């Protein structure tokens, strides 16, 4: 028999769905160490009646059906799975127990957010895949004078870890892999944004945030423009180099500023 039109249309769809269903679920972070306050879901393959949600007590213990109290505090997720499986097998409750633990809330791991944020402090990792952007949001976001570049310090695979994350570039590209997953003990630091200074015959002299690719003309606009006595002719920028020497530059309005540039607007002679 020739297959009808419906079977020819639906067969590839059914095959694709079966392929998706057969893919293994994403693995939990088996290196995560459980601690007080963590909430986990425990399942045992082919034993739905043993499915349990438990919170790790201050003592590090949880209560699990059939086996009673088990100390999981200080164990990795993989170790905790093996511990529960061993108790089930030793008690004769399940012959070949396959235990899976899924973290629901990770209260015991915290991340410090420091520097120019609206609410600095220590924040709990609520889930195993909390990302840097989510933790910055928990800290109230970057303050008005905060830098666009965030520093992440921590440890990965037993080695010191440091990464600089450019937030505008991260969100501009939409690269989720660059939005790093955090670990307990990580430190996020947001430094002060780079600044420039403007004084002389301008409406609002002072220090201002230096935007990317900011030109001299944009800087003058940030300072409110020149006063009635000021002029854009003969502008001067006092610029300090790497070894601290100060040079005087006469810029064009289209030139870009550098961090800590000091713009001087002179008084018009006419």
C-alpha positions in Angstrom: 0.0 0.0 0.0 1.1 3.5 -0.7 1.2 5.7 2.4 -1.6 8.3 2.4 -0.9 12.0 2.5 -1.6 12.3 6.2 1.0 9.7 7.1 3.6 11.3 4.9 3.0 14.7 6.6 2.8 13.5 10.2 5.6 10.9 10.1 8.5 13.3 10.2 6.8 15.3 12.9 6.3 12.2 15.1 9.9 11.1 14.5 11.1 14.6 15.6 9.0 14.5 18.7 10.2 11.1 19.7 13.8 12.3 19.2 13.2 15.2 21.5 11.6 13.1 24.1 14.4 10.6 24.1 17.0 13.3 24.8 18.4 13.1 28.3 17.3 15.9 30.7 19.9 18.5 31.6 22.1 17.3 34.4 22.1 19.1 37.7 25.3 20.7 39.0 26.6 17.6 40.8 29.5 19.5 42.3 27.2 21.8 44.3 27.6 21.2 48.0 24.3 21.1 49.9 23.9 23.2 53.0 21.3 24.4 55.5 18.3 26.0 53.9 18.6 24.3 50.5 15.4 22.9 49.1 15.7 19.8 46.9 13.4 17.4 45.1 14.4 13.7 45.4 13.0 11.1 43.0 13.6 7.4 42.7 13.3 5.7 39.3 10.1 3.7 39.0 9.1 4.5 42.6 6.9 7.6 42.4 5.6 7.2 45.9 9.1 8.0 47.2 9.3 11.4 45.4 10.0 14.0 48.1 10.7 17.7 48.5 12.9 18.4 51.5 14.7 21.4 53.1 18.1 20.8 54.5 17.9 21.6 58.3 20.6 23.6 60.2 21.9 20.2 61.3 22.4 19.2 57.7 19.7 16.5 57.9 16.6 15.7 55.9 13.8 13.2 56.4 13.2 10.7 53.7 10.5 8.0 53.4 11.4 4.5 54.6 14.9 5.4 55.7 14.2 8.3 58.1 16.8 11.0 58.8 19.8 11.3 56.5 22.7 13.8 56.9 23.2 15.5 53.5 24.8 18.7 54.6 28.3 19.0 53.2 27.7 16.5 50.5 27.7 17.2 46.8 24.5 16.4 44.9 26.1 13.3 43.5 27.2 12.1 46.9 23.8 12.7 48.3 22.2 10.6 45.6 24.6 7.8 46.3 23.9 8.1 50.0 20.2 7.8 49.7 20.5 5.0 47.2 22.7 3.1 49.6 20.2 3.5 52.4 17.3 2.2 50.2 19.3 -0.8 49.0 20.7 -1.7 52.5 17.2 -1.6 54.0 15.9 -3.8 51.2 13.3 -1.2 50.1 14.6 -0.9 46.5 16.8 -3.5 44.9 18.6 -1.3 42.4 17.7 2.3 43.4 18.4 5.1 40.9 18.1 8.3 42.9 18.0 11.8 41.3 18.2 15.1 43.2 17.1 18.3 41.7 17.9 21.6 43.5 14.9 23.9 43.9 16.3 26.6 46.1 19.9 27.0 47.0 19.9 29.1 50.2 23.2 28.0 51.6 25.3 29.4 48.7 25.7 33.2 48.6 27.3 35.7 46.3 28.7 39.1 47.4 27.8 42.1 45.2 30.0 45.0 46.0 30.8 48.5 44.6 28.6 50.8 42.7 25.3 49.0 42.8 22.1 50.3 44.4 21.9 47.6 47.1 25.3 46.0 47.9 25.3 42.9 50.0 25.3 39.1 50.1 22.6 37.3 48.2 21.6 33.7 48.1 21.8 31.6 44.9 18.2 30.7 44.6 18.8 28.2 41.8 21.8 26.3 40.5 21.8 28.2 37.2 21.6 31.8 38.6 23.4 34.1 36.2 25.3 37.3 36.7 22.6 39.6 35.3 20.0 38.1 37.6 22.3 38.7 40.6 22.9 42.3 39.6 19.1 42.8 39.3 18.8 41.4 42.9 21.2 44.0 44.0 19.1 46.8 42.5 21.1 47.2 39.3 24.2 49.2 38.6 24.2 52.6 40.2 24.2 55.8 38.1 27.9 56.3 38.5 28.7 52.6 38.1 31.0 51.2 35.4 29.8 49.3 32.4 32.4 46.6 33.0 31.8 44.2 35.9 34.4 42.1 37.5 33.6 38.5 38.7 35.9 36.8 41.1 35.6 33.2 42.3 36.9 29.7 42.0 36.3 27.2 39.2 37.7 23.7 39.2 39.8 24.5 42.3 41.5 27.4 40.6 41.2 31.2 41.1 38.8 32.7 38.6 38.6 36.3 37.3 36.5 37.6 34.5 35.6 41.1 33.2 32.1 41.3 31.7 31.2 44.2 29.5 27.5 44.7 30.1 26.5 46.8 27.1 28.3 44.4 24.8 26.7 41.4 26.6 23.2 42.7 26.1 23.9 44.2 22.7 25.0 40.8 21.3 22.4 38.8 23.3 25.1 36.2 24.0 23.7 34.2 27.0 26.9 32.2 27.3 28.7 35.4 28.3 26.1 35.9 31.1 28.0 33.6 33.4 26.4 31.1 35.8 27.4 32.0 39.4 28.8 29.7 42.1 28.7 30.0 45.9 31.4 32.3 47.1 31.6 34.4 44.0 32.2 38.1 44.3 30.8 40.6 41.8 32.4 44.1 41.9 31.1 47.1 40.0 33.7 49.9 39.9 33.1 53.6 39.5 32.5 54.7 35.9 35.2 56.6 34.1 34.8 60.4 34.3 35.9 63.6 32.6 36.0 67.1 34.0 35.0 70.4 32.4 35.5 73.9 33.8 35.8 77.5 32.7 33.0 79.3 30.8 30.4 76.5 30.8 26.9 76.4 32.4 27.6 73.4 34.7 31.3 72.9 35.4 32.2 69.7 37.3 32.9 66.0 36.9 30.7 63.9 34.6 30.4 60.3 33.5 32.4 59.5 30.4 30.2 57.7 27.9 31.7 55.5 25.2 33.1 57.3 22.2 32.1 60.6 23.7 33.2 63.6 21.7 34.3 67.0 22.8 31.1 68.4 21.5 29.0 65.9 23.5 31.0 66.8 26.6 30.3 70.5 26.1 26.6 69.6 25.8 26.8 67.5 29.0 28.1 70.6 30.8 25.2 72.7 29.5 27.1 74.4 26.8 29.2 77.5 27.0 28.2 80.6 28.9 27.4 83.9 27.1 31.1 84.8 27.5 32.5 81.4 26.6 33.8 80.2 23.2 34.5 76.9 21.6 37.6 78.3 20.0 40.9 77.6 21.8 39.5 74.7 23.8 42.1 72.9 25.9 42.3 69.4 27.3 44.6 68.6 30.1 45.5 64.9 29.7 47.6 62.7 32.0 49.6 59.9 30.5 50.5 56.5 31.9 53.4 57.8 34.0 51.5 60.9 35.3 52.8 63.6 33.0 50.2 66.2 32.0 50.0 67.5 28.5 47.8 70.1 27.0 45.9 69.2 23.8 43.9 71.6 21.6 41.1 69.3 20.3 38.6 69.4 17.6 35.0 69.2 18.5 34.8 65.8 16.9 37.7 64.3 18.8 37.0 61.6 21.4 37.7 62.1 25.1 39.8 59.8 27.2 39.2 58.9 30.9 40.1 61.8 33.3 40.4 64.4 30.6 40.0 67.9 31.9 38.4 70.3 29.4 38.9 74.1 29.8 36.6 76.5 28.0 38.1 79.9 27.6 36.4 83.3 27.7 35.8 85.0 24.4 37.8 88.1 23.8 35.1 89.7 21.8 
